[in-house]
Amino acid sequence: MKKLKLQNQSYKALLLNFKEWLDILGYSKSTVYYMPIFLQEFFYWLEQRSINKIENISLKNVTDYYEYLNERCNERKSGGLSKAYLNKHQGALKKFREYLKKHGAKSFKIHLRFEEKDPEIKDVLTQDEIKELFEITNHSSQHLRTRLRDKALLVCLYSCGLRRSEVTNLDIGDVLFDRSLLFVKKAKNFKQRYVPLNKYNRRILEDYRYEARLLYPSENNEAFFINRYGKRLQGQDMARRLEYILSLSDNKELKQKHITPHCLRHSIATHLLQQEVKLEDIQQFLGHSSLKATQIYTHLVEKLDDQ
């Protein structure tokens, strides 16, 4: 990221002054070196969106940038950025905010949670509720291409248990129809894995790939999921689409739940555990780096059984 070239003279000066400030305060050489690099990426991201003044940075800009980081590919290894690396980016933003305050400059808000613990599982859908979401995709749009894409998204997020970033990074060549597999090449913590497809899920993805995707304008990109402009579908697009599908439900109890891409991943993990699938198999299916991350679902199942 240090290769990113800034055009904004104000950002360049701030970057240099921030680095000197860290050095004067006695921070370690590695901190003085890397924090400005992380900040440089933030400035570059702002420049690309024509945000050229610190006072124009909104809370939404910061959260959108962090979502970009969550989906960005690692430059050195395959996969996405690690939790530790995301935390370093957060640390750089917060330290820069401190720098601005110390110098009496207008700052910006940062509401980001450190990636130290597994996120709390708030809502898990029942299997009947999952079926209802799939049924809604039969009438979720007047356009066939959108309905087929909605159904294919549910397959990837729930049936295949993919993370949001893994779905956005999915390319056409990663869906191996002849082998009934999904190849997740840009997974978290740089790990790759194959996810099996049953006949039902494979058929849904085939319908989208060969019937719906061709109806979208093409920019000759390799993205499996694309938006109406022919560009790669982003995480925010998926989240908004899920919210809309949920809004079409007549189930009041279902509509009260906070359904996100990760909620669907939690749901399939819970359902597999309820069906007595081995914890080690679920770990491999989800792409968890350690069994400890998968074991959170055992506590969740026990909690659900007590309700």
C-alpha positions in Angstrom: 0.0 0.0 0.0 3.0 2.3 0.4 3.1 2.4 -3.5 -0.2 4.4 -3.6 0.6 7.9 -4.8 -1.3 10.8 -3.3 -2.2 13.8 -5.4 -3.7 16.0 -2.6 -1.0 18.3 -1.2 -2.8 18.7 2.1 -2.9 15.0 2.6 0.7 14.7 1.8 1.6 17.4 4.4 -0.6 15.8 7.0 1.0 12.4 6.4 4.5 13.8 6.8 3.6 15.8 10.0 1.8 12.8 11.5 4.9 10.7 11.0 7.1 13.3 12.6 4.7 13.6 15.5 4.9 9.9 16.1 8.7 10.0 16.1 8.8 13.0 18.5 6.5 11.1 20.9 9.0 8.2 21.0 7.0 5.5 19.3 8.8 2.5 18.0 10.4 2.5 14.6 7.9 0.0 13.2 5.0 2.2 14.4 6.5 5.3 12.9 7.0 3.5 9.7 3.7 1.5 9.3 1.1 3.8 10.8 1.6 6.5 8.1 1.4 3.7 5.4 -2.0 2.6 6.8 -3.1 6.3 6.9 -1.9 6.8 3.3 -4.2 4.0 2.1 -7.1 5.8 3.8 -6.2 9.1 2.2 -5.9 7.4 -1.2 -9.3 5.9 -0.8 -10.7 9.3 0.1 -9.1 10.9 -3.0 -10.7 8.3 -5.3 -14.1 9.4 -4.0 -13.3 13.1 -4.3 -13.1 13.7 -0.6 -10.2 16.1 -0.4 -10.6 17.8 3.0 -10.4 16.3 6.5 -13.5 18.3 7.6 -15.5 16.6 4.9 -14.9 13.1 6.2 -18.2 11.6 7.6 -18.8 8.6 9.9 -20.2 6.8 6.9 -17.0 7.4 5.0 -15.0 5.7 7.8 -17.4 2.7 8.0 -17.5 2.4 4.2 -13.7 2.4 4.2 -13.5 -0.3 6.8 -15.9 -2.4 4.8 -13.6 -1.9 1.8 -10.7 -3.2 4.0 -12.7 -6.2 5.0 -13.2 -7.1 1.4 -9.7 -6.1 0.1 -7.4 -8.8 -1.0 -4.1 -9.3 0.8 -1.3 -7.9 -1.4 1.3 -10.6 -0.3 -0.8 -13.7 0.3 -4.1 -15.1 -1.1 -7.2 -14.3 0.9 -8.3 -11.2 2.8 -6.8 -9.1 5.6 -6.3 -10.8 8.9 -8.0 -9.5 12.1 -4.6 -8.3 13.4 -4.0 -6.3 10.2 -7.5 -4.8 10.4 -6.8 -3.8 14.0 -3.6 -2.0 12.9 -5.6 0.0 10.3 -8.1 0.9 13.0 -5.2 1.9 15.3 -3.7 4.2 12.7 -7.1 6.0 12.2 -7.6 6.5 15.9 -4.1 7.7 16.4 -4.4 10.2 13.5 -7.7 11.4 15.1 -5.8 11.9 18.3 -3.1 13.9 16.4 -5.8 16.2 14.9 -7.3 16.9 18.3 -3.9 17.6 19.9 -3.3 20.2 17.1 -6.7 21.8 17.4 -7.9 20.6 14.0 -11.4 19.4 13.2 -11.5 15.6 13.5 -13.9 12.9 12.4 -15.9 10.2 14.2 -14.7 6.6 14.3 -17.1 3.9 15.5 -15.2 0.7 14.8 -15.0 -2.4 17.0 -11.6 -4.1 17.3 -11.5 -7.6 15.7 -10.3 -9.2 18.9 -13.2 -11.5 19.6 -15.6 -13.5 17.5 -18.7 -11.3 16.8 -21.7 -11.9 19.1 -24.3 -14.1 17.4 -27.5 -12.1 17.7 -30.0 -13.8 15.5 -30.2 -17.3 14.0 -33.0 -18.2 11.6 -34.9 -21.5 11.9 -34.9 -23.8 8.9 -38.6 -22.8 8.2 -37.5 -19.2 8.1 -34.8 -20.0 5.7 -37.3 -21.8 3.5 -39.5 -18.7 3.6 -36.6 -16.5 2.4 -36.0 -18.8 -0.5 -39.8 -18.7 -1.3 -39.8 -14.9 -1.3 -37.2 -14.9 -4.0 -39.8 -16.3 -6.4 -41.5 -12.9 -6.4 -38.7 -10.5 -5.0 -38.5 -8.6 -8.3 -40.4 -8.0 -11.5 -37.1 -9.0 -13.3 -36.3 -12.7 -13.6 -32.6 -11.9 -13.5 -32.9 -10.3 -10.1 -35.0 -13.1 -8.7 -32.5 -15.7 -9.8 -29.6 -13.7 -8.4 -31.5 -13.3 -5.1 -31.9 -17.1 -4.9 -28.2 -17.7 -5.8 -27.1 -15.2 -3.1 -29.0 -17.2 -0.5 -27.4 -20.4 -1.7 -23.9 -18.9 -1.3 -24.6 -17.2 2.0 -26.6 -19.9 3.7 -26.3 -23.2 1.9 -22.6 -22.8 1.3 -21.9 -20.8 4.5 -19.7 -18.2 2.7 -18.7 -14.9 4.3 -19.8 -11.8 2.7 -16.3 -11.0 1.3 -16.0 -14.5 0.0 -19.2 -14.0 -2.0 -18.2 -10.7 -3.4 -14.8 -12.1 -4.4 -16.3 -15.2 -6.1 -15.4 -15.4 -9.8 -17.1 -17.3 -12.6 -14.2 -19.8 -12.7 -14.6 -20.5 -9.0 -18.0 -22.3 -9.5 -17.0 -25.8 -10.6 -20.3 -27.1 -11.9 -18.8 -30.3 -13.3 -17.4 -31.2 -9.9 -20.3 -29.7 -7.8 -17.9 -27.5 -5.8 -17.3 -23.9 -5.0 -13.6 -22.9 -4.8 -13.1 -20.2 -2.1 -9.8 -18.7 -3.1 -9.9 -15.4 -1.2 -10.9 -16.6 2.3 -10.1 -15.1 5.7 -6.7 -15.7 7.2 -5.3 -16.6 3.7 -6.9 -20.1 3.7 -8.5 -21.6 0.6 -11.2 -24.3 0.6 -13.7 -26.1 -1.5 -17.4 -26.1 -0.5 -19.6 -28.9 -1.8 -22.8 -28.2 -3.8 -25.8 -30.6 -3.8 -28.0 -30.9 -6.9 -30.5 -28.4 -5.7 -28.0 -25.7 -5.0 -26.0 -26.4 -8.1 -29.1 -26.0 -10.2 -29.9 -22.6 -8.6 -26.4 -21.3 -9.3 -26.5 -22.7 -12.9 -29.8 -20.9 -13.5 -28.3 -17.6 -12.4 -25.0 -18.2 -14.2 -26.5 -19.2 -17.6 -29.9 -17.5 -17.6 -29.7 -14.4 -15.4 -26.1 -13.2 -15.5 -26.2 -13.0 -19.2 -29.1 -10.5 -19.0 -27.0 -8.0 -17.1 -24.8 -5.5 -19.0 -21.3 -6.9 -19.2 -18.0 -5.1 -18.5 -16.1 -8.3 -19.3 -15.2 -8.9 -15.7 -14.9 -12.3 -14.1 -17.1 -11.6 -11.1 -19.8 -14.2 -10.5 -22.2 -11.8 -8.9 -22.7 -8.5 -10.7 -25.0 -5.5 -10.3 -27.3 -3.9 -12.8 -24.3 -1.9 -14.2 -22.3 -5.0 -14.9 -19.9 -4.4 -12.0 -18.9 -6.7 -9.2 -21.6 -6.9 -6.6 -20.4 -5.4 -3.3 -21.1 -6.3 0.3 -23.4 -3.3 0.8 -25.5 -4.4 -2.2 -26.0 -7.8 -0.7 -26.9 -6.4 2.7 -29.5 -4.1 1.1 -30.9 -6.9 -1.0 -31.4 -9.1 2.1 -33.2 -6.3 3.9 -35.5 -5.9 0.9 -36.2 -9.6 0.7 -37.0 -9.6 4.5 -39.4 -6.6 4.0 -41.5 -8.7 1.7 -42.2 -11.3 4.4 -45.6 -11.4 6.2 -43.9 -13.2 9.2 -43.8 -10.6 12.0 -41.4 -12.7 14.1 -39.0 -13.1 11.2 -39.1 -9.4 10.3 -38.0 -8.5 13.8 -34.7 -10.4 13.4 -31.6 -8.6 12.2 -30.7 -10.6 9.1 -27.3 -10.0 7.6 -25.0 -12.1 5.4 -23.2 -13.3 8.5 -26.5 -14.2 10.2 -27.1 -16.7 7.4 -23.7 -18.2 7.9 -24.4 -18.5 11.6 -27.7 -20.2 10.8 -26.3 -22.9 8.6 -23.6 -23.7 11.1 -26.2 -24.0 13.9 -28.4 -26.2 11.7 -25.6 -28.5 10.8 -24.7 -28.9 14.5 -28.4 -29.6 15.4 -28.2 -32.4 12.8 -25.2 -33.8 14.6 -22.7 -33.1 12.0 -19.2 -33.4 13.5 -17.6 -30.2 14.7 -14.5 -30.8 12.7 -16.5 -31.1 9.5 -18.3 -27.8 10.3 -14.9 -26.2 10.9 -13.7 -27.3 7.5 -17.0 -26.3 5.8 -16.9 -22.7 7.3 -13.1 -22.3 6.8 -12.4 -21.6 10.5 -8.7 -21.6 11.3 -9.3 -23.2 14.7 -11.8 -25.4 16.2 -12.3 -22.9 19.0 -14.1 -20.5 16.6 -16.5 -23.3 15.6 -17.2 -24.3 19.2 -19.2 -21.1 19.8 -22.1 -22.8 18.0 -22.2 -25.6 20.6 -23.1 -23.0 23.2 -25.6 -21.4 20.9 -27.3 -24.7 20.2 -27.5 -25.5 24.0 -29.1 -22.0 24.5 -31.6 -22.6 21.7 -32.5 -26.0 23.2 -33.3 -24.4 26.5 -35.7 -21.9 25.0 
